[in-house]
Amino acid sequence: MSEWAAITPEDRDWTGVIDDGCAECGFVPQRADATGTRLRATVPVWREVLSRPDAARRPAPTVWSPVEYACHVRDTCRIFRGRLALMLDEDDPVFPNWDQDATAVEDDYFHQSPARVAGELAAQAEATAAAFDAVTPEQWARPGRRSNGSVFTVGRFAVYFLHDVVHHVHDVTRPTTTR
């Protein structure tokens, strides 16, 4: 395994992908009610990537390894499922702040087992897919907001969430020379 190095925190506002998609990873916004199906479709890719002998190796000292990305996606599924529950249970909730970069360090993503993470990611993805599948037509318009003030409906939140997962699939499947 390569030497551990700190990753520069991400500060880009990705909310534009909800309407415009993402030219970098090829994400195309979809109907919100397709989120569960599209999320489930990423799980075999994650399993394959995490079964590679280099799954724990960083392509560069300050670029996450596939297992680190998978840990992030696993935790993203859990966090967003909790936020979805808030949006469905409360009126216009503010989501608790989640410092994903601090979580990566605190939970030592760098040293986690690819095989264990593959199973955990699959379980979290399935639970999150099921949660989005259970959203009723009248619930897609329910609001919620991040601690920075970004406002979402459940429908727009679903698209935003799915982009994060799809983008990281792109991160771990593109040739290492472009990472």
N, C-alpha and C positions, 0 to 999 in steps of 0.2 A: 504494500500500500504506500502511496506517496505521502510525503510529509504534510501534516496538517498546517493550514494557513488560514488566516481570517478572510472572510468573504466581505467585499464591500456591500453594505446594505443597499437594498433596492429602494429607490425613491421615485420611480416613474409612476404617473397616474395612468392606470390601465383602463379606466372607465370608458374611454373612447371606443374600445373594442365591442362594446355592447351594440352600438349602432353600425360601426364601420368595419368590424372584423379586424384581423391582424395580418398585415402583409408579411411580417417576419415569420410567423408559423403557419400561415395559410388558413387560420380559423375563420369560418364564416358563421355569423350569428344564425341561430336556429330558433324554431318555435320553442318556447320554454318547456312545453310538455314533452319534448324529446330529450330533455336533460338526462333522465334516468337511463334511457337506452344508449345514448352517446357516452355517458360515463362508463357504463358496463363494457362498452366496446373497447375502452382503453386498458382494461385489466389484463387481457392476454399479452398486450404489448409490454406492460410493466413486468409481467412474469418472465417474459422472454429476456428482456433487458437485464433483469436482476439475476438471471441464471448464467449470464456471461461471466467468464473468469475475471474480467476487468471491471465488474460492477462496482467495486469499492475504490477504484482508482480514479483520481481526478485527471481530467484531460490537461489541466493547467493548475498550478498551485492555488489560484484564487477562483477557480470554477468548480462548482459542486460536482461530485461524482454521481453516477446514476443512483446509487443507494441514498445519497443525501437528497437528491430531487425526489425520490420515492418517499422518503420520510416526510418531506414537506407536503407532498400530495396526500399522503395518508392523513396527516394532521389537518390539512386544508379541508378534507372531506369531513372530519370530525367537527372542526370549528364552524364550517358553513352549515352543517346539519343543525348545530345548536343555534346558529343565527336564524336559520329558516324556522325552527321551532318558535323562537322569540317573535318572529314576524307573524306567525300564524296564531300565537297565543295572546299577544299584547298589541295594543294600539300604538303604532309608530314607534317601536322601541329604538333605543340607541344601543348599538352593539358594543360590548366590552372591547377595549383595545387589545389587539393581539400583535405582539412584536415577534414576527416570524423569524427574524434574524437572531434574536435573543434565544428563542426556542431551539433553533438549530444548534446553538452552542450549549445551552443548558441540558438538552437531551442528547448531546453528543452524537448527532447524526453521522458524523464522520466515521465512527466506530461501530455502527449498528450492522447486524447480520443481514446481508441481502436476502437470504431465504426467509428469515423471520419477517422482515419488512414486506416481502412479497405477499405473504399470507395476511399480515395486518392491513396492508393497503387494499387487498381484495375485499376483506371483511368491511372495512370502513367505506369503500366505494359502494358496495352492495347496500349497506345500511343507508347511505346518503342517496343513492339512486331510488331506493324504495320510498324515502321521505319525499323526494320530488315527485315520484309517481303518484303519491297519495294526495297531492295538492288538487283541490277541486277548482273548477272553472272560476268561481267567484273569488277564490283566494289569490289568484295570480296578481291582482291589483293591490293587495295589501302592502303598506309601506313599512320601511325600516331605514335606519341610517347608520353609517359608520361614525366613529368618534370624531372624525375629521369633518363631518358635516355632509358627506356624499349621501344623497338620498337614492334609494332603490325601491322598486316594487318587487314582489316575489318573482315576477316574470323576468325583470331585468337583472335581478340578483342571480337567477338561475343561469342566464347567459354569461354574466361576469364570472361566476364560479367555474362554469365549464371551460371557459377560455383558459383559466389558470391551469387546469389539468391538461388540456390539449397542448398548450404552449410548452409545458414541461415534458410531455411526450416528445415533442419536437426537439427540445433541448437534449434529450438522451438518445435520440435516434439519428440525428444528423451526423455527418462525418466529423470526427474530432478535430480536423484541421480548421473547421469553421467556428468552433466554440470559443 
